[in-house]
């Protein structure tokens, strides 16, 4: 029997929080950049935008995939 008490996630989440969705095209552009081994820093979108967030997330995923493929090659 566990003595820790967990609260439901919904109880700690503010009601007015909006879910942001990634921009699929920007994510894919970043993914291709990461797969090609290009630098993360010339992100073509302004900082703080959903496009920038999406592109950066795609780049990180693409870089991870490239590194995984290199390990298994």
Secondary structure, DSSP 8 states (H G I E B T S, - for coil): --------HHHHS-TT-------HHHHHHHHHHHHHT--SS--SS-TTSHHHHHHHHHHHHHHHHHHHHHHH-
